[in-house]
Amino acid sequence: MNLKIKHKILLSITLGLIVALLSVGIVVNLQFNNFVEKQNVNLEDLKIEILTAIGVTFIIISLLITFIMLRLSNYISKGLAKITYGMKQLATGDLTIRLEVNKQDEFGQLYQSFNESVKEQSILVNKILEDAESLLLYSEILSASTEEGNAAIETTNQLIESMSANIQEISASGEEVTSFAEESTAQTQSGKENMVETVSRMEEINQKVKVTVDLIKELNSNSEEIGGIIELITNVADQTNLLALNAAIEAARAGEHGQGFTVVAEEIRELAEETTKATVNVKRLIENTRINSQNVIKAIKEVEEKTLEGQTITESTNQIFAQIEEASEETTAQIEQIAYGAQDLANDSEALVLAAKDIDNMSQEINNSSNELKDKANDLKSLVAKFVLEDKVAVTKWNDKYKVGVEKIDEQHKGIFERANYLLDAHKNQSSEKDIEEVMDFLANYIDKHFREEEEIQRKYEYPDYENHKKIHHNFESKVKEVIADYKNSTVKVTSLMKLNKMVTGWLIEHIKREDQKLAEYINNSQIS
């Protein structure tokens, strides 16, 4: 038979009392018999009366003890039932259970200890919940960062491969350019040699031109001498013609005897006229020859000048060829260095590709780890969800427990929470970067507005810690602007986005719990006084 604890206690006490009373009765009976024998008194009736009195006393004491024990048992039973109820509720995960403490005895102390224990467990579970949500957030940050990092690595791999291909092309082009440079050097050397020969040829031409000029001058001089002779012949022809005319006249005077002489004179005149015509033609030809000789001399002088200019240009070109040859040699050397450098870059790019693959593998492992972390955090949240908490709330969400009691400040705190969380929602909904940046700028301006108004309230109430509070505001504003700038300039934007959300909500919670609570207490006390 299973007895309840109160029945066991009552039964044990009752049996103990019975044994004690029986022992007392036996002792009293023995003492009484000794007394009777010594006194020689017949007190059989007295013995019965005494035993009766003892029995009545025993019954009264037993009833009294039973009543006391029942009261005690009932009190203990109620206390144990209360504790049992609390433990059962606790076993179901209800961390809101609190036992009413209406006495300061052992049970009251036990209830108080139970309540404190449950409260500590509630705080612990709530902290675990917050940590689980933080783990989820961090795992999302890590996962998102890894994904964008993988994309960046993939882009980097493509760039490296493209760079490697370009380097190979540069190397091949370098070899071609080196070949061209060597060929150019050879051609330059050949051109240089040709230019030297050209200079020599032009010097010979210049000498020939000078000789030709001299010959033409001599020819011109001879033509002038011939002209003089022709002039003399012309004069002779004129005289002959005149003599022929005179002879004809004289023949005419002679009459018949002068007929033969007239014929001769006529022939001489005709010959003189033809001679004159011939000398005129020769003179004209000599004049043309002289003019042409002068033109030739002029042209040859121009050729001579051009030859001299060509010689000068050729010498300059020869120097340029020498410079080209030197530059080609230097270019060849530099191209060889570039080729060696390109080969080194190609080797380095291959090493970069291998390193990028290693990073990609590590990134994949990190991504797997972040997914495992996310699963563990969800499992932890599922376990914690079994508990019933008084203030169970997401760490990044606004809750009335964050209120400081100043309506205007509380409304603005709530607004900051909402805008910080909107950033994550905007990212999850794949809003455009422009929209997210606008929300960020609005958040920064809203925080600035909140801080200025909060500082105005502090000045109004002459808050003693105003300067330190203002400094805290300024430092936080700087961090927010820095993270926003990182987001705008970064390629891995989700990291900065989640960092801003975590920083704003986390900072606000700590700031509200400490600094703003002190401010609220000061304002409330000031209003009361």
TAJO-V867117 format. One record per residue. N is the residue number from 1. OMEGA is omega as a letter, one per 20 degrees, with the letter a starting at -180 (999 if undefined). D_CENTER is the distance of its C-alpha to the mean C-alpha in Angstrom with 2 decimals. Layout:
# TAJO-V867117
n = [N:N]
omega = [OMEGA:OMEGA]
d_center = [D_CENTER:D_CENTER]
This chain:
# TAJO-V867117
n = [1:2:3:4:5:6:7:8:9:10:11:12:13:14:15:16:17:18:19:20:21:22:23:24:25:26:27:28:29:30:31:32:33:34:35:36:37:38:39:40:41:42:43:44:45:46:47:48:49:50:51:52:53:54:55:56:57:58:59:60:61:62:63:64:65:66:67:68:69:70:71:72:73:74:75:76:77:78:79:80:81:82:83:84:85:86:87:88:89:90:91:92:93:94:95:96:97:98:99:100:101:102:103:104:105:106:107:108:109:110:111:112:113:114:115:116:117:118:119:120:121:122:123:124:125:126:127:128:129:130:131:132:133:134:135:136:137:138:139:140:141:142:143:144:145:146:147:148:149:150:151:152:153:154:155:156:157:158:159:160:161:162:163:164:165:166:167:168:169:170:171:172:173:174:175:176:177:178:179:180:181:182:183:184:185:186:187:188:189:190:191:192:193:194:195:196:197:198:199:200:201:202:203:204:205:206:207:208:209:210:211:212:213:214:215:216:217:218:219:220:221:222:223:224:225:226:227:228:229:230:231:232:233:234:235:236:237:238:239:240:241:242:243:244:245:246:247:248:249:250:251:252:253:254:255:256:257:258:259:260:261:262:263:264:265:266:267:268:269:270:271:272:273:274:275:276:277:278:279:280:281:282:283:284:285:286:287:288:289:290:291:292:293:294:295:296:297:298:299:300:301:302:303:304:305:306:307:308:309:310:311:312:313:314:315:316:317:318:319:320:321:322:323:324:325:326:327:328:329:330:331:332:333:334:335:336:337:338:339:340:341:342:343:344:345:346:347:348:349:350:351:352:353:354:355:356:357:358:359:360:361:362:363:364:365:366:367:368:369:370:371:372:373:374:375:376:377:378:379:380:381:382:383:384:385:386:387:388:389:390:391:392:393:394:395:396:397:398:399:400:401:402:403:404:405:406:407:408:409:410:411:412:413:414:415:416:417:418:419:420:421:422:423:424:425:426:427:428:429:430:431:432:433:434:435:436:437:438:439:440:441:442:443:444:445:446:447:448:449:450:451:452:453:454:455:456:457:458:459:460:461:462:463:464:465:466:467:468:469:470:471:472:473:474:475:476:477:478:479:480:481:482:483:484:485:486:487:488:489:490:491:492:493:494:495:496:497:498:499:500:501:502:503:504:505:506:507:508:509:510:511:512:513:514:515:516:517:518:519:520:521:522:523:524:525:526:527:528:529]
omega = [r:r:r:a:a:r:r:r:r:r:a:a:a:r:r:r:r:r:a:a:r:r:r:a:r:a:a:a:r:a:a:r:r:a:a:r:a:a:a:a:r:a:a:r:r:r:r:a:r:r:r:r:r:r:r:r:r:a:a:r:a:r:r:r:r:r:a:a:r:r:r:a:r:r:r:a:r:r:r:r:r:r:a:r:r:a:r:r:r:r:r:r:r:r:r:a:r:r:a:r:a:r:a:r:a:r:r:r:r:r:a:r:r:a:r:r:r:r:r:r:r:r:a:a:r:r:r:r:r:r:r:r:r:r:r:r:r:r:r:r:a:a:r:r:r:r:r:r:r:r:r:r:r:r:r:r:r:r:a:r:r:r:r:r:r:r:r:r:r:a:r:r:r:r:r:a:r:r:r:a:r:r:r:r:r:r:r:r:r:r:r:r:r:r:r:r:r:r:r:r:a:r:r:r:r:r:r:r:r:r:r:r:r:r:a:r:r:r:r:r:r:r:r:r:r:r:r:r:r:r:r:r:r:r:r:r:r:r:r:r:r:r:r:r:r:a:r:r:a:r:r:r:a:r:a:r:a:a:a:a:r:r:a:a:r:r:r:a:r:r:r:r:r:r:r:r:a:a:r:r:r:a:r:r:r:r:r:r:a:r:r:r:r:r:r:r:r:r:a:r:r:r:r:r:r:r:r:r:r:r:r:r:r:r:r:r:r:r:r:r:r:r:r:r:r:r:r:r:r:r:r:r:a:r:r:r:r:r:r:r:r:r:r:r:r:r:r:r:r:r:r:r:r:r:r:r:r:r:r:r:r:r:r:r:r:r:r:r:r:r:r:r:r:r:r:r:r:r:r:r:r:r:a:a:r:r:r:a:r:a:r:a:r:a:a:a:r:r:a:r:r:a:r:r:r:a:a:r:a:r:r:r:r:r:r:r:a:a:r:r:r:r:r:r:r:r:a:r:r:r:a:r:r:r:a:r:r:r:r:r:r:r:r:r:r:r:r:r:a:a:a:a:r:r:r:r:r:r:a:a:r:a:a:a:a:a:r:r:r:r:r:r:a:a:a:r:r:r:r:r:r:r:r:r:r:r:a:a:a:r:r:a:a:r:r:a:a:r:r:r:a:a:a:a:r:a:a:a:a:a:r:a:a:a:a:r:r:r:a:r:a:a:r:r:r:r:r:a:999]
d_center = [78.45:75.11:75.72:73.20:72.46:74.53:77.53:77.16:77.13:80.12:82.08:81.46:82.61:85.67:86.72:86.29:88.50:91.14:91.28:91.47:94.25:96.19:95.99:97.20:99.99:101.10:101.16:103.00:105.45:106.22:106.66:108.76:111.04:111.53:112.35:114.85:116.57:116.93:118.20:120.32:119.34:119.41:116.27:115.31:114.89:112.96:110.66:109.98:109.28:106.97:105.10:104.94:103.54:101.04:100.05:99.66:97.65:95.52:94.93:94.03:91.70:90.18:89.64:88.16:85.87:84.98:84.11:81.99:80.29:79.70:78.08:76.02:75.15:74.19:71.96:70.32:69.95:68.26:65.94:65.10:64.70:62.26:60.26:60.51:59.21:56.26:55.47:55.78:53.39:50.99:51.35:50.26:47.02:48.25:46.82:48.25:51.78:53.60:57.23:59.47:60.72:64.18:65.84:65.03:66.89:65.49:64.32:62.71:60.84:59.91:58.61:56.63:55.12:54.33:52.62:50.56:49.63:48.56:46.60:44.75:44.11:42.83:40.44:39.37:38.87:37.00:34.72:34.30:33.48:30.85:29.39:29.52:27.66:25.08:24.85:24.46:21.64:19.91:20.64:19.20:15.95:16.05:17.14:14.61:11.71:13.61:14.16:10.64:10.00:13.16:12.20:9.19:11.86:14.39:12.61:12.17:15.83:16.91:15.42:17.08:20.23:20.25:19.77:22.54:24.75:24.20:25.05:28.13:29.07:28.61:30.75:33.34:33.29:33.67:36.70:38.12:37.51:39.15:42.06:42.24:42.11:44.86:46.86:46.27:47.48:50.55:51.18:50.68:53.21:55.55:55.04:55.71:58.91:59.87:59.30:61.60:64.18:63.65:64.31:67.46:68.55:67.99:70.07:72.80:72.53:72.82:75.98:77.38:76.68:78.57:81.49:81.45:81.52:84.46:86.28:85.70:86.96:90.01:90.46:90.27:92.87:95.08:94.66:95.89:98.87:99.58:99.38:102.08:104.23:103.73:104.72:107.83:108.55:108.12:110.63:112.99:112.61:113.36:116.43:117.43:117.09:119.17:121.78:121.85:122.48:125.27:126.70:126.73:128.55:131.07:131.49:132.19:134.84:136.39:136.89:137.54:137.51:133.93:132.46:131.02:129.57:127.99:126.20:124.89:123.88:122.02:120.17:119.30:118.02:115.90:114.61:113.86:111.99:109.95:109.30:108.17:105.85:104.51:103.97:102.14:99.85:99.37:98.73:96.15:94.48:94.58:93.01:90.30:89.83:89.57:87.04:85.06:85.30:83.88:81.06:80.46:80.49:78.01:75.78:76.11:75.18:72.08:71.39:71.95:69.50:66.93:67.65:67.02:63.82:62.83:63.70:61.50:58.63:59.20:59.05:55.81:54.47:55.58:53.54:50.54:51.02:51.09:47.81:46.34:47.60:46.02:42.71:42.86:43.42:40.50:38.33:39.47:38.59:35.10:34.54:35.67:33.16:30.43:31.74:31.62:28.06:27.09:28.81:26.96:23.63:24.94:25.83:22.48:20.72:23.11:22.22:18.48:19.49:21.56:18.94:16.45:19.45:20.09:16.60:17.15:20.53:19.38:16.79:19.78:21.89:19.50:19.54:23.31:23.58:21.67:24.10:26.96:25.85:25.76:29.22:30.55:29.38:31.09:34.14:34.19:34.01:36.81:38.90:38.35:39.16:42.68:43.20:44.40:42.71:43.76:40.28:38.17:34.99:31.30:29.43:27.01:29.93:32.36:35.79:38.95:38.83:36.14:38.62:39.84:42.87:41.89:41.52:39.28:36.80:36.90:36.20:33.15:31.85:32.36:30.53:27.43:27.53:27.94:25.05:22.68:23.82:23.67:19.88:20.02:22.79:20.90:18.06:20.81:22.67:19.70:20.00:18.10:14.95:17.37:19.84:17.53:16.36:20.10:20.96:18.49:20.06:23.43:22.86:21.97:25.09:27.15:26.36:27.27:30.45:31.35:31.01:33.11:35.79:35.86:36.29:39.05:40.79:40.59:42.18:44.78:45.88:45.44:43.15:43.60:40.05:38.56:36.82:35.08:34.09:32.71:30.68:29.18:28.29:26.66:24.48:23.34:22.63:20.41:18.38:18.17:17.02:14.35:12.99:13.39:11.53:8.51:9.06:9.52:6.53:3.98:4.35:6.36:8.56:11.71:11.01:10.87:13.73:15.88:15.28:16.62:19.47:20.41:20.30:22.38:24.93:25.28:25.64:28.11:30.20:30.58:31.10:33.64:35.48:35.93:35.62:36.46:39.31:40.83:40.51:42.15:44.98:45.62:45.77:48.04:50.31:50.49:51.52:54.14:55.63]
